[in-house]
Amino acid sequence: MNIESGQGPRNPRMSERTLVIIKPDCIQRHLAGEVIGRLEQKGLKLVGAKFIHVSEEPARQLYAVHRGKPFFEDLVKFISSAPVLVMVWEAEGVIDMVRKMMGATFGCDAEPGTIRGDLGCSKGYNLVHGSDSAETAAREINLFFQPSEIVDYKLTDEDWLYGKND
């Protein structure tokens, strides 16, 4: 495996990846570590991360599914308003797990125990973004990461975390 290029055989049990963005409101409220900690405690594997300021064009591509809706421009403006932490997480079933962990779209509606339910109360800001499907994850990851920026490796506790899900 070529660790520098991020290329090489991946564990088949770890075959799914998702993009998670810690949004400007989460960064400004000093909650990034809390979110990362929850994802790590769950057992998800971080394989890529960047602290960036999203420019307008990638923001428009990220939210392209909402183009034409009344809130589209506000989404673009918000995600571009301050730095974010973009991350790639990997695990079997990671997309569904992250979506459940994030909770309902807005903190005021999210269940306690979820990231948004425990840390958010806004109807306008929602702390984190997570891909909603494998196709979306692939597109979103490619917006922010080159293949060489994603690192394949084995967690030392992988067997304890994942067991056999066959």
Backbone torsions as a table, in degrees:
resi	resn	phi	psi	omega
1	MET	NA	137.8	176.7
2	ASN	-97.5	96.6	-176.5
3	ILE	-63.7	-36.3	-179.1
4	GLU	-60.5	-39.0	-177.2
5	SER	-89.3	-9.4	-177.5
6	GLY	75.6	5.3	-178.4
7	GLN	-95.7	151.4	177.4
8	GLY	144.3	174.8	-177.4
9	PRO	-67.4	135.2	177.1
10	ARG	-104.4	146.8	175.9
11	ASN	-60.1	124.9	-177.8
12	PRO	-60.1	-26.5	177.2
13	ARG	-74.7	-14.2	-177.5
14	MET	-112.4	32.5	-167.9
15	SER	-79.2	-11.2	-177.3
16	GLU	-102.5	140.7	177.8
17	ARG	-127.5	153.7	176.0
18	THR	-141.9	155.6	174.0
19	LEU	-95.1	133.8	172.0
20	VAL	-124.1	132.6	176.0
21	ILE	-117.8	123.6	170.1
22	ILE	-85.3	110.7	-169.2
23	LYS	-77.5	169.4	-177.8
24	PRO	-52.7	-40.8	-179.3
25	ASP	-64.4	-37.0	179.2
26	CYS	-69.3	-42.4	177.3
27	ILE	-62.6	-48.9	-177.0
28	GLN	-64.3	-26.5	179.1
29	ARG	-91.9	7.8	177.4
30	HIS	60.9	40.4	-177.3
31	LEU	-110.1	4.5	-177.4
32	ALA	-58.3	-45.4	-179.6
33	GLY	-61.7	-37.7	177.3
34	GLU	-61.6	-45.6	-179.9
35	VAL	-65.7	-48.0	178.6
36	ILE	-59.2	-44.1	179.3
37	GLY	-58.1	-42.7	179.4
38	ARG	-63.7	-42.1	179.7
39	LEU	-66.3	-40.5	177.5
40	GLU	-67.5	-42.6	-179.6
41	GLN	-62.7	-31.7	177.2
42	LYS	-65.7	-27.9	-179.3
43	GLY	109.8	8.5	178.7
44	LEU	-74.4	151.8	-177.0
45	LYS	-106.0	122.5	175.8
46	LEU	-79.9	122.1	-178.5
47	VAL	-119.9	-2.8	176.6
48	GLY	-166.1	143.4	178.7
49	ALA	-157.4	142.8	176.3
50	LYS	-147.9	137.9	172.3
51	PHE	-99.2	113.2	-171.8
52	ILE	-139.2	167.2	169.0
53	HIS	-108.6	115.1	-176.5
54	VAL	-74.6	126.3	176.3
55	SER	-81.5	171.1	-172.4
56	GLU	-61.2	-43.9	-175.5
57	GLU	-64.8	-48.8	175.6
58	PRO	-62.3	-32.4	177.3
59	ALA	-63.6	-42.8	178.5
60	ARG	-64.6	-38.4	178.1
61	GLN	-68.9	-39.9	179.3
62	LEU	-58.5	-43.4	-175.7
63	TYR	-101.9	20.8	-176.8
64	ALA	-54.2	-32.8	-179.6
65	VAL	-61.7	-21.7	-179.3
66	HIS	-99.5	2.7	-179.7
67	ARG	-55.2	134.6	-179.9
68	GLY	93.2	-14.0	177.6
69	LYS	-85.2	153.4	-174.4
70	PRO	-61.0	-23.1	-176.5
71	PHE	-97.2	0.3	-176.2
72	PHE	-56.4	-51.1	-177.8
73	GLU	-62.6	-35.6	177.7
74	ASP	-65.6	-38.4	176.9
75	LEU	-61.7	-47.0	-179.5
76	VAL	-61.6	-46.7	-179.8
77	LYS	-61.8	-43.1	-178.1
78	PHE	-65.0	-51.6	-175.5
79	ILE	-66.0	-22.0	178.9
80	SER	-93.8	-1.1	-170.3
81	SER	-78.8	-21.8	-176.7
82	ALA	-161.6	168.6	-179.0
83	PRO	-60.4	153.1	175.6
84	VAL	-132.1	164.2	172.7
85	LEU	-113.5	113.0	177.4
86	VAL	-97.7	135.4	-175.3
87	MET	-139.5	151.4	172.0
88	VAL	-114.1	125.4	179.4
89	TRP	-116.6	149.5	-174.6
90	GLU	-135.1	138.8	171.8
91	ALA	178.3	162.5	173.3
92	GLU	-65.8	123.6	179.8
93	GLY	73.9	21.1	-173.4
94	VAL	-60.6	-35.5	-177.0
95	ILE	-62.6	-50.7	179.5
96	ASP	-65.0	-39.5	179.6
97	MET	-61.4	-47.5	-178.6
98	VAL	-63.5	-41.7	-179.8
99	ARG	-61.3	-41.6	177.6
100	LYS	-66.1	-40.9	-179.2
101	MET	-66.8	-33.6	179.2
102	MET	-68.8	-40.1	-177.9
103	GLY	88.3	-176.1	-179.7
104	ALA	-56.3	157.6	-172.2
105	THR	-50.0	-44.0	-178.1
106	PHE	-116.2	141.1	-176.4
107	GLY	-55.0	-33.5	-179.3
108	CYS	-66.6	-19.5	179.8
109	ASP	-107.4	-11.7	-173.1
110	ALA	-80.4	145.9	179.9
111	GLU	-70.2	143.7	171.9
112	PRO	-56.5	145.9	-177.3
113	GLY	98.5	-18.0	175.4
114	THR	-93.3	163.7	179.5
115	ILE	-58.9	-50.8	-178.4
116	ARG	-70.7	-34.7	179.6
117	GLY	-68.5	-35.0	-179.1
118	ASP	-87.5	-30.3	-170.3
119	LEU	-113.5	-10.8	-175.3
120	GLY	-125.6	152.4	174.7
121	CYS	-140.0	1.6	-175.4
122	SER	-81.0	149.4	170.2
123	LYS	-94.4	-10.0	-177.7
124	GLY	-106.2	-25.1	-178.9
125	TYR	-123.9	144.4	-176.1
126	ASN	-135.8	24.5	166.2
127	LEU	68.7	-48.0	-172.6
128	VAL	-139.4	155.9	172.9
129	HIS	-123.1	140.6	173.6
130	GLY	-139.2	140.0	179.1
131	SER	-58.5	147.8	-176.4
132	ASP	-103.0	-4.6	178.4
133	SER	-160.4	167.4	179.1
134	ALA	-63.4	-39.3	179.8
135	GLU	-65.2	-45.3	178.6
136	THR	-63.2	-42.5	180.0
137	ALA	-58.9	-45.6	-179.7
138	ALA	-61.0	-44.9	179.8
139	ARG	-64.4	-45.7	-177.4
140	GLU	-68.6	-40.7	177.7
141	ILE	-60.2	-42.9	179.8
142	ASN	-65.9	-22.8	175.9
143	LEU	-65.7	-33.4	-170.6
144	PHE	-116.4	-15.1	-174.3
145	PHE	-131.8	140.7	167.1
146	GLN	-86.2	153.2	178.2
147	PRO	-53.6	-34.4	-178.7
148	SER	-70.5	-11.6	-179.6
149	GLU	-93.5	0.1	177.1
150	ILE	-109.8	126.3	-171.3
151	VAL	-107.1	125.5	173.7
152	ASP	-89.3	130.7	176.5
153	TYR	-160.9	167.0	179.6
154	LYS	-106.3	129.6	172.5
155	LEU	-70.7	139.2	-179.5
156	THR	-66.8	-25.1	-179.3
157	ASP	-102.8	16.1	-176.1
158	GLU	-54.8	-43.4	-179.1
159	ASP	-64.3	-34.7	179.0
160	TRP	-74.0	-35.7	-178.5
161	LEU	-72.2	-44.7	-168.6
162	TYR	-106.1	-20.2	-179.3
163	GLY	51.5	-147.7	177.6
164	LYS	-112.7	115.9	178.6
165	ASN	-104.3	21.1	-177.8
166	ASP	-80.1	NA	NA
